[in-house]
Amino acid sequence: MKGHLNEAGSHLKQAAVDGGDALRQAAGAAGEQLRDGTEQVRSNLSSGARASRAAASELGDAAREQYDDIMDKGRELCDSAADLIRERPLVAFGSALAAGWLIAKLARGGDR
């Protein structure tokens, strides 16, 4: 019986050693998987950041282009108005006077 207990103890001891080895190997594999996963996440985040910067740059370029177009149209409108005023100053003055009178009348609308 003592021999069987010694043998059982040896087997338990060996099982504990084997279990510890298996646990170390599993922890090493899990650590490697974690490092690989972390590297993949970093790579994806980096790609996303590059794509975001490119999209922001394109958006900025489009906004600048639209701003320039609007400013050009505004200048053209001012130039057109200036030409009209030079060609017909009395009509321009009369129109401005009538617009001012109408705005004042509308602003005082409830006073009467």
C-alpha positions in Angstrom: 0.0 0.0 0.0 2.8 2.4 0.8 4.2 1.7 -2.7 0.9 2.6 -4.2 0.8 5.8 -2.2 4.3 6.7 -3.3 3.4 5.9 -6.9 0.2 8.0 -6.7 2.2 10.8 -5.2 4.7 10.6 -8.0 1.9 10.7 -10.6 0.3 13.7 -8.9 3.6 15.5 -8.7 4.2 14.8 -12.4 0.6 15.9 -13.2 1.3 19.2 -11.4 4.5 19.7 -13.3 2.8 18.9 -16.6 -0.1 21.2 -15.7 2.3 24.0 -14.9 4.1 23.5 -18.2 0.7 23.5 -20.0 -0.3 26.7 -18.2 2.9 28.4 -19.0 2.6 27.5 -22.7 -1.0 28.6 -22.8 -0.1 31.9 -21.1 2.7 32.4 -23.7 0.4 31.7 -26.6 -2.2 34.0 -25.1 0.4 36.7 -24.7 1.5 36.3 -28.3 -2.1 36.4 -29.5 -2.6 39.6 -27.5 0.5 41.2 -29.0 -0.6 40.2 -32.5 -4.1 41.6 -31.8 -2.7 44.8 -30.4 -0.5 45.3 -33.4 -3.5 44.7 -35.7 -5.5 47.3 -33.8 -2.6 49.8 -34.0 -2.4 49.2 -37.8 -6.1 49.7 -38.3 -6.1 52.8 -36.2 -3.2 54.2 -38.2 -5.0 53.4 -41.5 -8.1 55.1 -40.2 -6.2 58.2 -39.1 -4.6 58.5 -42.5 -7.9 58.1 -44.3 -9.5 60.7 -42.0 -6.7 63.2 -42.7 -7.1 62.6 -46.4 -10.8 63.2 -46.2 -10.4 66.3 -44.2 -7.9 67.7 -46.7 -10.3 67.0 -49.6 -13.1 68.6 -47.7 -11.0 71.7 -47.0 -10.0 71.9 -50.6 -13.7 71.7 -51.7 -14.7 74.3 -49.1 -11.9 76.7 -50.4 -13.0 76.2 -53.9 -16.7 77.0 -53.1 -15.6 80.0 -51.0 -13.5 81.3 -54.0 -16.5 80.8 -56.3 -18.9 82.7 -54.0 -16.4 85.5 -53.6 -16.0 85.7 -57.4 -19.8 85.9 -57.9 -20.0 88.6 -55.2 -17.4 90.7 -56.9 -19.1 90.2 -60.2 -22.4 91.3 -58.6 -20.8 94.4 -57.1 -19.1 95.3 -60.4 -22.4 94.9 -62.2 -24.2 97.1 -59.7 -21.4 99.7 -59.9 -21.7 99.7 -63.7 -25.5 100.1 -63.5 -25.0 103.1 -61.1 -22.5 104.7 -63.4 -24.8 104.3 -66.4 -28.0 105.5 -64.7 -27.2 107.4 -61.6 -30.7 108.9 -61.3 -32.5 105.6 -61.6 -30.1 104.1 -59.0 -30.7 107.1 -56.6 -34.5 106.9 -57.1 -34.5 103.1 -56.5 -32.5 103.5 -53.3 -34.8 106.3 -52.1 -37.9 104.2 -52.9 -36.4 101.2 -51.1 -35.6 103.2 -48.1 -39.0 104.8 -47.9 -40.7 101.3 -48.2 -38.5 99.8 -45.5 -39.2 102.8 -43.2 -43.0 102.4 -43.9 -42.9 98.7 -43.2 -40.9 99.3 -40.0 -43.4 101.8 -38.7 -46.4 99.7 -39.9 -48.1 99.5 -36.5 -47.6 103.1 -35.5 -50.6 104.5 -37.3 
